[in-house]
């Protein structure tokens, strides 16, 4: 690279290396460099079709760009003496085809609309990958749920034994949350998939550009409607990070449960060795490190979101260089979420659940007391509050058997349950965790009949999300393939 290729406009050329490094986004621009070449191609095709650039310049430039697309942008373009890859790539292009041609590509645009377009394109791909990965995880959870509709386990509130449920019910709770995550990610995708190109610095341009054409060539739904908004907003990035942060909050909860469930106290699950670590001093140790790292990644993603929000708040219209500082947080957050989803799927797919331990715990802590109170209501006509008081008093007395219940009923309500026909067998049946679960067959409940129905319904919803993401992926791939084809045609001599 020639030193004089770093163009400074009206400014003198006296920036120190330290300041250049401080200002440069080059390190992060590796993430968008490939997209930038596609953006150049679409812009150039449009300039050519609109007669804004002449044929010879367009051909020479497109040949060079196709070379960049095929072999990568030459390394000189990544020199940190350039503020960013946009400036570096332009300098290299000019070096290759001469200023008379190369100096024409940046007509009718600015780096402001260029970078916003690149970020949206890269984010589109990331969001598609995230939804695909989330769908795979949902599929696994539904498979596991299908295997465990009859696996009785204790359910908890406040991490205290509360009522019996099933492992299927527990896993379906996470699948439901991940389904909403798909909705949020696809919503973010829709709003990211609008094209800022042609907004130029912020005020659009006097050249007769065709923004519909560049938007379509790059696979966007439409051009953005306001050129000032187009270059200045990063709300699409905030939304994507927010969707990731919400999703990771859920992932983190599941990981926390795997940490607790794999302890010697609980032993509901054994995680595969491949997803565990040992200790450098305690040879017996098997630690759930992947779950712990995922739990921490939720913090990383939340941090990326907070950084991005804080960077954008209070920025006056329109483009401000502050926005450059946001972009690495976007990639960091999205990547942490993406990695975590894949690892979580592997961790769950290889985990061994222990139905015997779950069954042993499912009746502990008087966890079927609610069902017993319900039986007193349904079969003996008591108000629920009275039944709740009787059963609660019996628990306090230390047992849920006929004798204790009878004493509690006399004390709390002055009535005899035995006199009304309550038997020891009826009490024992009501206290059976499987009975309690089977009774809970309303929509969303843990009864095997209901979870079986829910699994089928969730599979249909999952298939819908899989189709939605496949259609978006296909639309982008088709547009980009068409763009490359058109770019190639431009370089063919008639
Ligand atoms: N590198 C910048 C960014 O990432 C884009 C260039 C806009 N620079 C400017 N001085 N207007 O946001």
Boltz pocket constraint, residues with backbone or C-beta under 6 A from the ligand:
constraints:
  - pocket:
      binder: B
      contacts: [[A, 25], [A, 83], [A, 84], [A, 111], [A, 112], [A, 115], [A, 319], [A, 320], [A, 321], [A, 323], [A, 324], [A, 327]]
      max_distance: 6.0
